[in-house]
Amino acid sequence: MKPDVNESKLKTALETYKTPFYLFDTDILTERIMEIRSALPPKTQICFAMKANPFLVKDMEKHVDYFEVCSPGEFHICERAGIDEKRIVMSGVYKKQEDMEYAISKYEDIIFTVESFEHWKILTSCALKEKRNIRVLLRLTSGNQFGMDESSIRRIILEGPYEYVEIIGLQYFSGTQKKSGAKLESEFMMLDQLCADLQNQYQFTVQKLEYGPGLPVCYFEGEKDEEEAMLLALSKAIENLTFQGLVTLEMGRFIAASCGVYATSVVDLKTNNDQSYCIVDGGIHQLNYYGQMLAMKKPFITHYGKQEGDVRDWTVCGSLCTSSDVLVRQYPFKALEQGDQLVFQNTGAYSATEGMAMFLSRDLPLILLYSENEQFRTARPSLATDQFNFFHSERG
C-alpha cells in the first residue's frame, strides 16, 4: 500500500470543509508517476486514462505523455484544460460521425483508435472530407466487445496504404487488477509476434504499441500488496521485446488511486437485532472500490474522533434508501460517536465519477485538490442534483 495523504492535511481539510468530500493530493500524484517512470525502461511513454479521474488532468499535464479520452465529454474537458492535441488519444467503443468531424476539422494531431470497421469507415470518411491527415491505432480485442480480432486488423493493413490516414500502431488492453507477471509476459510475447508477422507478411512497420497493463492496486486489508512486484514484472516484459518501436503504457488506477481520500461523517448510530449500524452522510453512490462486492472486504479507513473507549464492530451504511448501501461490514472502531469522521484511503481513481451519483438526488460531493505550493483548491464545489432529476414543464 502506498503512503496515505498526510494526516495534518487531512485534519485541516476536515476542520475547514463539510463532508462528504474527496481530497486529491497532487504532490503524491507527481511522486507516484516519477516512481513508475523510474522502474520502467528508458523511453517508455505513459498515457493517463482520464476516466480514472478527470479532475487530475491539468495537474498531470507536465508529468505524462498522453491522455486517453473515451468520450466527447472527456475530450471537451481536455479542451477546457488546454491540453495539447498532440497528446490526446481519442479512444472509446462509440464514435459518432459528428464528433469525429469536429475533432478532425479543428485539430491536426490527435491520435484515434479504431475498434471496428464502423470506426474505420467514420474516420477515413472524415479525413477525406476534411482533407486532413490523421493517425490511428488499431485496437486488438482481448476476447470481448472492445477492439477487433486479428483477421480484421490484417485486412485493414493489407488493403492499405490509405489517403489521409496513417496507421501508426496497435492498442491492446485485457483487464485490470492483474496479479500475474506471467500474463504480462505472454501478452507482450503475443504482441511482439504480431508486430513481426505484420512486418514480414505485409511490410508494415508498427511504430507504436499502446498497452494497458492493468496493474493492481492494494485496496483492502488482508490483501497481498503486489504493486511493486507487478511493476517490476512489467518492466522486464518490455525489456524482453524484440519490437523496436515506442511502447506507451495506458494507466489510470495504478497512477491515481493512492493520491486520494474520501471523507464522510457519522450522522447516526443504532443497534438492530444485536447488529451495530453506523450511518454516514456519504454512501456507495460516492465510494466505489474495484471488487468491493457489497462491502464484504475491508478498505483502509482512518477514524477521526475521541477514540476513548471500547472497540466494537460496526456496519457502515450510507445515506441512500437501499439495503445495498453498505460501505463496510463489521469494521472495528474504537468509541465511535456521532459527528466522528471516517476517511477512506486509496480513492484517487474512479470513486469520484464511477458511482451512481444521481440516485436519490443527493448532492455531488466537494472535490478538493492539494499541493504544497498551492495548498487547498476547489476542483468542484458541492452541487445539488435534484435539478437534473426533474425539470418543471408546463402542461399544454
C-alpha positions as CSV (number, residue, x, y, z in Angstrom):
1,M,0.0,0.0,0.0
2,K,1.3,3.4,-1.0
3,P,1.6,6.3,1.5
4,D,-1.6,7.9,2.6
5,V,-2.4,11.6,2.3
6,N,-0.6,13.4,5.1
7,E,-2.6,13.4,8.4
8,S,-2.1,17.1,9.1
9,K,-3.5,18.0,5.7
10,L,-6.5,15.7,6.4
11,K,-7.2,17.3,9.7
12,T,-7.0,20.8,8.2
13,A,-9.5,19.7,5.5
14,L,-11.8,18.1,8.0
15,E,-11.8,21.2,10.1
16,T,-12.4,23.5,7.2
17,Y,-14.8,21.8,4.8
18,K,-18.1,20.0,5.2
19,T,-18.2,16.3,4.4
20,P,-18.6,14.4,2.3
21,F,-15.7,15.4,0.1
22,Y,-12.8,14.0,-1.9
23,L,-9.2,15.2,-1.4
24,F,-6.7,14.5,-4.1
25,D,-3.0,15.3,-3.2
26,T,-1.3,16.2,-6.4
27,D,2.2,16.1,-4.8
28,I,1.6,12.4,-4.1
29,L,0.4,12.0,-7.7
30,T,3.6,13.5,-9.0
31,E,5.7,11.3,-6.8
32,R,3.8,8.3,-8.0
33,I,4.4,9.0,-11.7
34,M,8.1,9.6,-11.0
35,E,8.2,6.3,-9.1
36,I,6.6,4.4,-12.1
37,R,8.9,6.0,-14.6
38,S,12.0,5.2,-12.7
39,A,11.0,1.5,-12.7
40,L,10.4,1.3,-16.5
41,P,12.9,1.1,-19.4
42,P,14.0,4.4,-20.8
43,K,11.8,6.0,-23.5
44,T,8.7,4.1,-22.2
45,Q,5.8,6.5,-22.5
46,I,2.9,6.9,-20.1
47,C,-0.7,7.6,-21.1
48,F,-3.2,8.6,-18.4
49,A,-6.6,7.0,-18.8
50,M,-8.5,10.1,-17.7
51,K,-11.7,8.1,-17.0
52,A,-9.9,7.2,-13.7
53,N,-10.1,10.8,-12.6
54,P,-10.7,13.7,-14.9
55,F,-10.1,16.2,-12.1
56,L,-6.4,15.5,-12.2
57,V,-5.8,16.1,-15.9
58,K,-4.4,19.7,-15.7
59,D,-2.1,18.7,-12.8
60,M,-0.8,15.8,-14.7
61,E,0.0,17.8,-17.9
62,K,3.7,18.1,-17.1
63,H,4.1,14.5,-15.9
64,V,2.6,12.2,-18.5
65,D,3.0,11.9,-22.3
66,Y,-0.6,11.3,-23.4
67,F,-4.2,11.4,-22.2
68,E,-6.6,8.6,-23.2
69,V,-10.1,10.1,-23.9
70,C,-13.1,7.8,-24.2
71,S,-16.0,10.2,-24.8
72,P,-16.8,13.5,-26.3
73,G,-17.2,14.9,-22.8
74,E,-13.7,13.8,-21.8
75,F,-12.4,15.4,-25.0
76,H,-14.1,18.7,-24.1
77,I,-12.5,18.5,-20.6
78,C,-9.1,18.3,-22.3
79,E,-10.0,21.3,-24.5
80,R,-11.0,23.4,-21.4
81,A,-7.8,22.3,-19.6
82,G,-5.8,23.4,-22.6
83,I,-4.2,20.0,-23.2
84,D,-2.1,19.9,-26.4
85,E,-4.0,17.9,-29.0
86,K,-0.8,16.0,-29.9
87,R,-1.1,14.3,-26.5
88,I,-4.7,13.2,-26.9
89,V,-5.6,9.6,-27.8
90,M,-9.3,9.5,-28.7
91,S,-10.5,6.0,-27.8
92,G,-13.8,4.5,-26.9
93,V,-16.2,2.0,-28.4
94,Y,-18.7,4.5,-29.6
95,K,-17.6,7.2,-32.1
96,K,-20.1,9.4,-33.7
97,Q,-19.6,10.9,-37.2
98,E,-20.2,14.5,-36.0
99,D,-17.8,14.1,-33.0
100,M,-15.0,12.9,-35.3
101,E,-15.7,15.6,-37.8
102,Y,-15.4,18.2,-35.1
103,A,-12.1,16.8,-33.8
104,I,-10.6,16.3,-37.2
105,S,-11.7,19.7,-38.6
106,K,-10.5,21.6,-35.6
107,Y,-7.3,19.8,-34.6
108,E,-4.5,18.2,-36.6
109,D,-2.5,15.9,-34.4
110,I,-4.9,13.8,-32.3
111,I,-4.4,10.0,-32.4
112,F,-7.6,8.0,-32.9
113,T,-8.2,4.4,-32.0
114,V,-10.1,2.1,-34.4
115,E,-12.3,-0.5,-32.6
116,S,-14.4,-1.7,-35.5
117,F,-14.9,-1.4,-39.3
118,E,-17.6,1.2,-38.5
119,H,-15.0,3.3,-36.7
120,W,-12.7,2.8,-39.7
121,K,-15.3,4.0,-42.1
122,I,-16.1,7.0,-39.9
123,L,-12.5,8.1,-39.5
124,T,-11.5,7.6,-43.1
125,S,-14.6,9.4,-44.4
126,C,-14.0,12.3,-42.0
127,A,-10.3,12.6,-43.0
128,L,-11.2,12.5,-46.7
129,K,-14.0,15.1,-46.2
130,E,-11.7,17.5,-44.3
131,K,-8.6,16.6,-46.4
132,R,-6.7,16.2,-43.1
133,N,-4.0,13.7,-42.3
134,I,-4.9,11.6,-39.2
135,R,-3.0,9.0,-37.2
136,V,-4.8,5.8,-35.9
137,L,-4.1,2.9,-33.7
138,L,-5.8,-0.4,-34.5
139,R,-7.2,-1.9,-31.3
140,L,-6.8,-5.7,-31.0
141,T,-9.5,-7.4,-29.0
142,S,-8.7,-9.5,-25.9
143,G,-11.8,-11.5,-26.4
144,N,-14.6,-9.1,-25.5
145,Q,-16.6,-6.2,-27.1
146,F,-13.5,-4.0,-27.3
147,G,-11.4,-3.8,-30.4
148,M,-11.2,-6.1,-33.4
149,D,-9.9,-9.6,-34.0
150,E,-6.6,-10.2,-35.7
151,S,-8.1,-11.0,-39.0
152,S,-9.9,-7.7,-39.2
153,I,-6.6,-5.8,-38.4
154,R,-4.8,-7.8,-41.0
155,R,-7.5,-6.9,-43.6
156,I,-7.2,-3.2,-42.9
157,I,-3.4,-3.3,-43.2
158,L,-3.4,-5.4,-46.3
159,E,-5.7,-3.0,-48.1
160,G,-3.6,0.0,-47.4
161,P,-2.0,2.4,-47.7
162,Y,-4.8,5.0,-47.4
163,E,-5.1,8.6,-48.4
164,Y,-5.0,10.9,-45.3
165,V,-4.9,8.0,-42.8
166,E,-1.7,6.7,-41.3
167,I,-1.8,3.6,-39.2
168,I,0.9,4.1,-36.7
169,G,0.4,1.0,-34.5
170,L,-1.7,-1.2,-32.2
171,Q,-3.6,-0.8,-29.0
172,Y,-4.3,-3.7,-26.6
173,F,-5.9,-3.9,-23.1
174,S,-7.1,-7.1,-21.4
175,G,-8.3,-6.1,-18.0
176,T,-7.4,-4.6,-14.7
177,Q,-6.1,-5.7,-11.3
178,K,-3.7,-8.2,-12.8
179,K,-1.6,-10.1,-10.4
180,S,0.4,-12.4,-12.7
181,G,3.7,-11.4,-14.2
182,A,3.4,-14.3,-16.5
183,K,0.3,-12.9,-18.0
184,L,2.0,-9.6,-18.8
185,E,4.9,-11.5,-20.4
186,S,2.6,-13.7,-22.5
187,E,0.6,-10.7,-23.8
188,F,3.8,-8.9,-24.8
189,M,5.1,-12.0,-26.5
190,M,1.9,-12.2,-28.5
191,L,2.1,-8.5,-29.5
192,D,5.7,-8.9,-30.3
193,Q,5.0,-11.8,-32.6
194,L,2.1,-10.0,-34.3
195,C,4.3,-7.0,-35.0
196,A,6.9,-9.2,-36.5
197,D,4.3,-11.0,-38.7
198,L,2.9,-7.7,-40.0
199,Q,6.4,-6.7,-40.9
200,N,7.3,-9.9,-42.6
201,Q,4.0,-10.6,-44.4
202,Y,2.8,-7.1,-45.4
203,Q,6.0,-5.0,-44.9
204,F,4.0,-3.0,-42.4
205,T,6.1,-1.5,-39.6
206,V,4.3,-1.0,-36.3
207,Q,5.7,2.3,-34.9
208,K,3.8,2.3,-31.6
209,L,2.4,-0.2,-29.2
210,E,-0.1,1.2,-26.7
211,Y,-0.6,-1.3,-24.0
212,G,-2.9,-1.2,-20.9
213,P,-1.1,-3.4,-18.3
214,G,-3.9,-3.3,-15.7
215,L,-1.5,-3.3,-12.8
216,P,-3.1,-4.0,-9.4
217,V,-3.9,-1.6,-6.5
218,C,-4.0,-2.9,-3.0
219,Y,-7.4,-1.7,-1.8
220,F,-8.3,-3.9,1.1
221,E,-7.0,-5.2,4.4
222,G,-5.5,-8.7,4.2
223,E,-4.6,-8.4,0.6
224,K,-1.1,-9.1,-0.5
225,D,0.4,-5.9,-1.9
226,E,1.8,-6.9,-5.3
227,E,2.0,-3.4,-6.8
228,E,5.9,-3.2,-6.8
229,A,6.3,-6.8,-8.0
230,M,4.0,-6.3,-10.9
231,L,5.6,-3.1,-11.9
232,L,9.0,-4.8,-12.0
233,A,7.4,-7.7,-14.0
234,L,6.0,-5.2,-16.5
235,S,9.5,-3.5,-16.8
236,K,11.1,-6.9,-17.5
237,A,8.4,-7.8,-20.1
238,I,9.1,-4.6,-22.0
239,E,12.9,-5.1,-21.9
240,N,12.4,-8.6,-23.4
241,L,10.6,-7.3,-26.5
242,T,12.3,-7.5,-29.9
243,F,9.9,-4.8,-31.1
244,Q,11.9,-1.6,-31.6
245,G,9.2,1.0,-31.8
246,L,7.6,3.1,-29.0
247,V,5.8,1.5,-26.1
248,T,3.1,3.6,-24.5
249,L,1.6,2.3,-21.2
250,E,-2.0,3.3,-20.7
251,M,-2.7,3.5,-16.9
252,G,-5.3,5.0,-14.7
253,R,-6.0,3.2,-11.5
254,F,-2.3,2.4,-10.9
255,I,-1.3,6.1,-11.2
256,A,-4.1,7.8,-9.4
257,A,-5.5,5.6,-6.6
258,S,-3.0,6.4,-3.9
259,C,-3.4,10.2,-4.2
260,G,-7.0,10.4,-3.0
261,V,-9.2,10.0,0.1
262,Y,-12.9,10.2,0.6
263,A,-14.2,11.8,3.9
264,T,-17.6,11.2,5.4
265,S,-19.2,11.9,8.8
266,V,-21.1,9.7,11.2
267,V,-24.7,11.1,11.4
268,D,-26.4,8.3,13.3
269,L,-25.7,5.2,15.3
270,K,-28.1,2.4,16.2
271,T,-28.3,-1.3,17.1
272,N,-30.8,-3.5,15.4
273,N,-31.1,-7.1,16.5
274,D,-27.6,-7.0,18.1
275,Q,-26.0,-5.5,15.0
276,S,-24.4,-2.1,15.3
277,Y,-25.1,0.2,12.4
278,C,-23.3,3.5,11.6
279,I,-25.0,5.8,9.2
280,V,-22.8,8.3,7.3
281,D,-23.5,11.3,5.1
282,G,-21.9,9.6,2.1
283,G,-22.6,6.2,0.6
284,I,-22.0,3.8,-2.2
285,H,-23.0,6.5,-4.8
286,Q,-19.8,8.3,-3.9
287,L,-17.4,5.5,-2.9
288,N,-16.5,2.7,-5.3
289,Y,-13.6,0.3,-4.8
290,Y,-12.9,-2.3,-7.5
291,G,-14.4,-5.7,-6.5
292,Q,-16.0,-4.4,-3.3
293,M,-18.9,-6.8,-3.6
294,L,-21.4,-5.5,-1.1
295,A,-18.7,-4.4,1.3
296,M,-17.5,-7.9,2.1
297,K,-13.9,-6.6,2.0
298,K,-12.4,-4.1,4.4
299,P,-10.8,-1.0,2.9
300,F,-8.2,1.1,4.7
301,I,-10.1,3.6,6.9
302,T,-8.8,6.3,9.3
303,H,-11.2,7.2,12.1
304,Y,-11.2,10.8,13.4
305,G,-12.8,11.2,16.8
306,K,-12.1,11.0,20.6
307,Q,-11.4,7.2,20.4
308,E,-11.6,6.8,24.1
309,G,-13.4,3.6,25.0
310,D,-14.1,0.1,23.8
311,V,-13.8,-1.4,20.3
312,R,-17.0,-2.5,18.7
313,D,-17.7,-3.9,15.2
314,W,-19.9,-1.6,13.1
315,T,-21.5,-2.0,9.7
316,V,-21.1,1.4,8.0
317,C,-24.1,2.4,5.8
318,G,-24.6,5.4,3.6
319,S,-27.4,7.9,3.2
320,L,-29.3,6.1,0.4
321,C,-32.6,4.3,0.9
322,T,-31.5,1.0,-0.4
323,S,-30.2,-2.0,1.6
324,S,-27.3,-2.3,-0.8
325,D,-25.8,1.0,0.6
326,V,-23.2,-0.7,2.8
327,L,-19.7,0.7,2.7
328,V,-18.1,-1.9,5.0
329,R,-19.4,-4.7,7.3
330,Q,-18.2,-5.5,10.8
331,Y,-15.4,-2.9,10.9
332,P,-13.8,-2.5,14.4
333,F,-13.9,1.1,15.5
334,K,-12.9,2.4,18.9
335,A,-15.5,4.5,20.7
336,L,-17.3,5.5,17.5
337,E,-19.6,8.6,18.1
338,Q,-22.0,10.7,16.1
339,G,-20.0,13.5,14.5
340,D,-16.9,11.5,14.0
341,Q,-15.3,11.4,10.6
342,L,-14.2,8.4,8.6
343,V,-11.6,8.8,5.8
344,F,-11.4,6.0,3.2
345,Q,-7.9,5.7,1.6
346,N,-6.9,5.0,-2.0
347,T,-9.9,6.7,-3.6
348,G,-7.9,8.7,-6.2
349,A,-9.3,6.6,-9.1
350,Y,-12.9,6.1,-10.2
351,S,-14.8,6.9,-7.0
352,A,-15.5,10.5,-7.8
353,T,-17.1,9.6,-11.2
354,E,-18.0,5.9,-11.3
355,G,-20.6,5.7,-8.6
356,M,-24.4,6.1,-9.1
357,A,-24.1,9.8,-8.2
358,M,-27.6,10.8,-9.2
359,F,-29.5,8.2,-7.1
360,L,-31.9,9.8,-4.6
361,S,-30.9,13.3,-5.8
362,R,-28.2,13.6,-3.2
363,D,-25.6,16.4,-3.6
364,L,-22.4,15.7,-5.5
365,P,-19.6,16.0,-3.0
366,L,-17.0,18.8,-2.9
367,I,-13.7,17.9,-4.6
368,L,-10.5,19.4,-3.3
369,L,-7.0,19.4,-4.7
370,Y,-3.9,19.9,-2.6
371,S,-0.3,20.7,-3.3
372,E,2.4,22.1,-1.1
373,N,2.7,25.2,-3.4
374,E,-0.9,26.0,-3.9
375,Q,-2.5,24.5,-0.7
376,F,-6.2,23.6,-1.0
377,R,-8.0,24.3,-4.2
378,T,-11.7,23.6,-5.1
379,A,-11.9,21.5,-8.2
380,R,-15.6,21.2,-7.9
381,P,-18.0,22.6,-5.3
382,S,-20.8,20.6,-3.8
383,L,-23.6,20.5,-6.3
384,A,-27.3,19.8,-6.0
385,T,-28.5,17.0,-8.3
386,D,-32.3,17.4,-7.9
387,Q,-32.3,20.0,-10.7
388,F,-31.0,17.3,-13.1
389,N,-33.6,14.7,-12.0
390,F,-36.7,16.7,-12.6
391,F,-37.3,19.7,-15.0
392,H,-40.6,21.5,-14.4
393,S,-42.6,21.7,-17.6
394,E,-45.9,23.4,-18.3
395,R,-48.7,21.2,-19.3
396,G,-50.3,22.1,-22.6
